[in-house]
Amino acid sequence: VWPMSVIMRALTSDDDAEIMHCLHTLKVSANGTGLMHESFFYDDYQRFTRAHFAWANTLFGELVLDLSRRKPHLLFGEEVAFDWLEALEEDDEMLVLEDDVAMRSTQPRT
Protein backbone atom coordinates (compact mmCIF):
# COMPACT_ATOMS: atom_id res chain seq x y z
CA VAL A 1 0.00 0.00 0.00
CA TRP A 2 1.30 3.47 -0.82
CA PRO A 3 0.76 6.03 1.94
CA MET A 4 0.51 8.66 -0.78
CA SER A 5 -2.63 6.94 -2.10
CA VAL A 6 -4.14 6.93 1.39
CA ILE A 7 -3.29 10.63 1.75
CA MET A 8 -4.90 11.44 -1.61
CA ARG A 9 -8.00 9.50 -0.57
CA ALA A 10 -8.26 11.70 2.54
CA LEU A 11 -7.57 14.89 0.58
CA THR A 12 -10.36 14.16 -1.90
CA SER A 13 -12.96 12.97 0.61
CA ASP A 14 -15.63 14.95 2.42
CA ASP A 15 -16.70 11.98 4.56
CA ASP A 16 -15.43 12.37 8.13
CA ALA A 17 -15.41 8.62 8.80
CA GLU A 18 -13.40 7.91 5.66
CA ILE A 19 -10.89 10.65 6.48
CA MET A 20 -10.51 9.36 10.05
CA HIS A 21 -9.93 5.86 8.69
CA CYS A 22 -7.20 7.24 6.43
CA LEU A 23 -5.58 9.12 9.32
CA HIS A 24 -5.65 5.97 11.45
CA THR A 25 -4.09 3.93 8.65
CA LEU A 26 -1.34 6.52 8.17
CA LYS A 27 -0.65 6.66 11.90
CA VAL A 28 -0.31 2.92 12.39
CA SER A 29 1.60 2.43 9.14
CA ALA A 30 4.20 5.00 10.25
CA ASN A 31 5.05 2.36 12.84
CA GLY A 32 6.07 4.84 15.54
CA THR A 33 8.63 6.62 13.36
CA GLY A 34 6.54 9.76 12.85
CA LEU A 35 7.39 9.56 9.14
CA MET A 36 5.62 8.26 6.06
CA HIS A 37 7.12 5.30 4.24
CA GLU A 38 7.21 4.73 0.52
CA SER A 39 4.96 1.70 0.93
CA PHE A 40 3.84 -0.79 3.56
CA PHE A 41 2.41 -4.29 3.49
CA TYR A 42 -1.38 -4.28 3.92
CA ASP A 43 -1.28 -7.20 6.34
CA ASP A 44 1.87 -6.24 8.28
CA TYR A 45 2.59 -2.55 8.95
CA GLN A 46 5.97 -3.56 10.38
CA ARG A 47 7.14 -4.32 6.83
CA PHE A 48 7.71 -1.26 4.69
CA THR A 49 9.97 0.21 2.03
CA ARG A 50 12.12 3.27 2.77
CA ALA A 51 12.26 4.32 6.40
CA HIS A 52 11.08 7.74 5.30
CA PHE A 53 9.95 9.09 1.96
CA ALA A 54 10.12 12.89 1.62
CA TRP A 55 7.45 13.10 -1.07
CA ALA A 56 4.94 11.24 1.10
CA ASN A 57 5.97 13.25 4.18
CA THR A 58 5.38 16.49 2.28
CA LEU A 59 2.01 15.34 0.99
CA PHE A 60 1.05 14.34 4.54
CA GLY A 61 1.90 17.89 5.63
CA GLU A 62 -0.43 19.16 2.92
CA LEU A 63 -3.16 16.90 4.29
CA VAL A 64 -2.71 18.26 7.81
CA LEU A 65 -2.89 21.84 6.54
CA ASP A 66 -5.93 21.03 4.40
CA LEU A 67 -7.78 19.37 7.27
CA SER A 68 -6.88 22.12 9.72
CA ARG A 69 -8.69 24.54 7.41
CA ARG A 70 -11.44 22.34 5.96
CA LYS A 71 -12.24 20.01 8.87
CA PRO A 72 -10.43 21.20 12.01
CA HIS A 73 -12.70 19.14 14.28
CA LEU A 74 -11.08 15.96 12.92
CA LEU A 75 -7.65 17.09 14.13
CA PHE A 76 -8.43 19.21 17.17
CA GLY A 77 -11.85 18.09 18.42
CA GLU A 78 -15.39 19.43 18.21
CA GLU A 79 -14.84 22.39 20.55
CA VAL A 80 -12.44 24.10 18.16
CA ALA A 81 -13.92 27.31 16.89
CA PHE A 82 -10.64 29.10 16.25
CA ASP A 83 -9.72 29.60 12.61
CA TRP A 84 -5.92 29.78 12.74
CA LEU A 85 -5.60 30.70 9.08
CA GLU A 86 -7.98 33.63 9.46
CA ALA A 87 -6.02 34.79 12.51
CA LEU A 88 -2.78 34.52 10.55
CA GLU A 89 -4.24 36.60 7.73
CA GLU A 90 -5.32 39.22 10.28
CA ASP A 91 -1.76 39.27 11.68
CA ASP A 92 -0.42 39.82 8.15
CA GLU A 93 -2.80 42.74 7.68
CA MET A 94 -1.56 44.26 10.94
CA LEU A 95 2.04 43.88 9.80
CA VAL A 96 1.24 45.65 6.54
CA LEU A 97 -0.42 48.49 8.48
CA GLU A 98 2.56 48.72 10.85
CA ASP A 99 5.00 48.74 7.91
CA ASP A 100 2.96 51.47 6.21
CA VAL A 101 3.00 53.62 9.36
CA ALA A 102 6.74 53.02 9.79
CA MET A 103 7.41 53.99 6.16
CA ARG A 104 5.36 57.17 6.44
CA SER A 105 7.19 58.19 9.62
CA THR A 106 10.63 57.77 7.99
CA GLN A 107 9.82 59.58 4.74
CA PRO A 108 10.74 63.26 4.58
CA ARG A 109 7.81 65.64 4.69
CA THR A 110 7.19 67.71 1.58
Secondary structure, 3 states (H helix, E strand, C coil): CCHHHHHHHHHCCCCHHHHHHHHHHHHHHCCCCCCCCCEEECCEEEEEECCCCHHHHHHHHHHHHHHHHHCHHHHHCCCCCCCHHHHHHHHHHHHHHHHHHHHHHHCCCC
